[in-house]
């Protein structure tokens, strides 16, 4: 193009797109061959268009040499099916009380409908996804959670004791994207419901993943819940604990933040809470200089 030719807006758009790709290059190089565990569920799953964009992100990660593992919940779908068949949903301290009838529905919805639909959608995008639940090849092995301190028995709710990392590493090495629903199995072959945040943290820890990403319906951790300007872009484990202790982090954010802290302390290098209700949140966090959400890390001295 002659030097004196005016660059029109279309040319500028192409240049901007090229700059975005170049910005992503060092992050792709740094993460090539590494494992990223992504937890997806709850209200972040209800919009089909946003779900597709998230699955596009996951598929792209695989195509640029990163190993994504998608762990999903499905609370709203489970609640809807329980209501449809006349089974009451009961919770205690944020955990679902899972009797025999509820466990049957949980397994049907998570390991059946949702899991296979997600795997199929990735397939339509050109990815090779394998839908799994924790009962496949002993992927997520559990024991029954004992009664809580207040005496409440949660029923078929499990504590994870082992993750079959060999299976996941084999699938990732063979170009597949594991898509995992959080139904675990005990030594007798019985099914157990597992909190999806807890399962994702345990899987990331067992694999010594480079990153663990929680996609939710909020921007991250805020000092004032309703004020986006108070978002914490970075939290150390010590700061996160202090925010729980002083009540800044409360309610349903406590178990999620505890899962983040637990994963960091057990060897996951970076943990993120991102807003899964915006388009392409994974790409925005991983491949841009600015990033989004809240990132958890060890203090610099401890990380070295």
N, C-alpha and C positions, 0 to 999 in steps of 0.2 A: 504494500500500500504506500503511495507517495507520502512524503513527510508532511506535505501541506494539506493532505486530505483530512477533513473533519471526521472524527470518530463518532458514529451515531450511537444511540442508546442500546441498540441490539448488540453492537460490538462490545460495549461496556458490560452488558449482561454476561457475555461469553467470557470476558476477562475476569469478572467477579467469580464466575463458576470455576475457572482455572485456578484462581487464587485460593478458593476454598479447598480444592483438591490438594494443592501444595501445602496448605496449612495442616491437612490431615496426614501428610506423608510421615513426619517423625513419629506420630502416634501409631501409625500402622507398623512402622519398623520396630518400635519398642514393644508392641503387643503381639507381633507375629509369633505363632506357635504357642501362645499363652492361652490359658483357660479363663473364661469369664462366665460366672453363674448369674443368671438373671431370674429374679422372682417376679412373677406377674400374676395378678389376681384381683379379687374384690371389685370395687367400683371402677377400676381402671380397665376392666375387660368388657364393659357393657356397650361401648360404642364400636360398631363393626368397622367403620372407616379408620378409627384410631388403632384398633387391633391390627388391621392390615399394615398400617405404617410401622407399628412396632415389630411385626413379623418381617417386614422389609428390612428393618435395621438388623434383626437377628440373622437373616439370610446374607446380607451384605458382609457382616462380620466373618462369616464362614468363607466367603469368596475372597476375602483379602488375607486369609491365612490365620485368623483367630478362631479359637474353639469355643463357641457359645454353648451353654447348657441352659435350657429354659425349664424352670420349675414353676408350676402354676397351681393356684388354688381355684376357688369357684364358689365362694360363699353365697352370693346372690342366686346363682343357679340352683344350688342345693336347697336354699330356703324356698324357692319357687316350687321345686319338685316335692318337697316335704308338705308344703301347703296343698298342692294338687292332690296328694294321696291321703291327706288328713292326718299327717303326723306333725305334732307340735314341735317347733324349734325352741330349744332351751340352751341358755348360755350361763356360765358362771365365771366371773372375772375374765371375760373375753374369750373363754374356751367353750367350744360346743360340747354339751353333754350328749354322748353318742351311745344310745342303747342299740339293741340288735336291729330293730327296724330302721333306725336312723343310719346305722353303719351300712346297711344294704343299699340305701338311697345314695349315701356319700360315695360308695364305690361305683355305683352305676353311673352317677353324674360325672365324677372326676375321672375315673379310669376308663369310662366308656365314652360318653358323648363329647365332653370338653376336650379330653386328651387327643382323641382321634381327629376331631375337627381342627384343632390347632396344627397337628402334624400334617393334615391334608392341605391346609392353607399354605404352609411353608412349601409344600410340594408344588403348588400352583405358581409359586414365585421362583421356582428353579432350585430350591434347596432339597436336601435329602434328610428328612426328619424321621426319627423313630419314636413312636409314642410308647411310653413305658409307665408303669406304676411301681411302687416299692416292692410289690410281690414278685415281679419278674426277676428271676435269677437271684433272689434275695437282695435286691438292690438297696432297699431300706429296711434293715432289721431292727425290731423294736422289742421292748418289754412293756407290759401294761403299766400305765402311769398309776402309782399308788394313790390312795385317797389323799386329798389335800389336807392342809393343816386344820381347816375348819370341818373336816370329816366328809366333805362332798366327794363322791365317787363319780368320775367323769365317764365311766363305762369304757367303750372301745376307743380310748385315746392312748397313744403310745409314746414312750420315751425312746429316742433313737440310740442304739448301741453300736451299730456298724453300718457303713455304706460300702457297697461293692464298687470300689473305684476301678478295679480291673475292667469291668464291663464298660464303664463310662469312658475310660481311656482308650479302650479298643474301638469303640464306636467313633470317638472323636478323631482317632488316627486314621480311620477308614472313611473319612469324608462325611460322616453323619452328624446330625444335630439331635442330641437326645432331648426329648420333651417329656418331662416327668410330672406325673400327678402324685399327690402326697397321701397315698394309701400305703401303709407299712405292713409288715408281716412278722409274726412271732415264731418261735421255734416249732409250734404246733401247726403252723400254717394259717392261723387266724388273722383276719384283717383288722387294722387299726387306723383310725383317723389321726393325722399329724398336722399340727399348725404349719402352714406353708412357709412362714417366715423362719420358723425353727428348722424346717427341713432344708431350705435353701442355705441357711447358715451352716448346717452340718455337712451338706454336700460340698460346699465351697471349702470348708475347713479340711475335710478328708482329702480333697484334691489339691490342697495348697494353691488355690486359685489365685490368679493375679488380681482379679476384681470380683466383688459381689455387688450386684445392683438390685435394689428394691424399687420396683415401680409401683407407685401408689397414686392417690388422688390429691396430694398436696405437694407443694414445692420442695419441702424438706423440713428441717427443724427450725422453728422460729422462737424468738424470745417472747413475742406477743402473737398468739395463734392466728389472729385475724389481720395481722399487718405484714404484708409481703416484704416490706422494707426491713423487717427485723430478722430476715433469714440468716442463719449461720452457714456461710459457704464451706467452712472447715471446722471440724470438731475433733479434738483429741479424746481418747477414752476417758481421761481424767476429767476433762471439762464436761463430757456427756454425763458422767456419773454425778457430778456436782449439780447439773441442771435437773436431774431426776430428784436428787436429794432436796433441792430447794423448791421443788414444785413447778419449775418452768416447763419441764417435760412431764406430761401427765396423761392419764386415761389410756387410750389405745396406742399412743405413741411409745409408751414405756416398753412393752414387749418387743416392738420393732427396733427401738434404739438398743435395747439389751442384746438383741440378735446381732446388731452391727458391732457392738463392743466385743461380744463373745468371739465373733469371727476374726476381728483384728487381733485379739489376744492369742488366738490359736493359729495365727500364721497367714491369714489372708492379708494381702498388702494394702489394698484400698477397698473401702466399702462406701456405697453411695445410696442415698434416698433421693429419688427423682420423681417428678410429676409425670405419670404415665398418661395423663389426659391431654397432653400437648403433642403435636406431630413430631415424630422422630426423636424422642428424648434420649435414646441411647447414643445415636450419632452425635447429637449436640453435646453430650457430656464427654464422650470418648475422643472425638476427633476435632474438637475446637479448642482454641487457647483459653477461652473464657469459661466454658463449662456451665453447668446448671446444677441446681439442687444442693444438698449437703454432703460433703465428703468426710468420712471418718478415717483417721490415721493415728499411728503412734507418734509420740513426741519425737522430734528430729533425732535426738541423742539415742533414744531407744530403737529407732528404725535403722540406725547405722550398724 
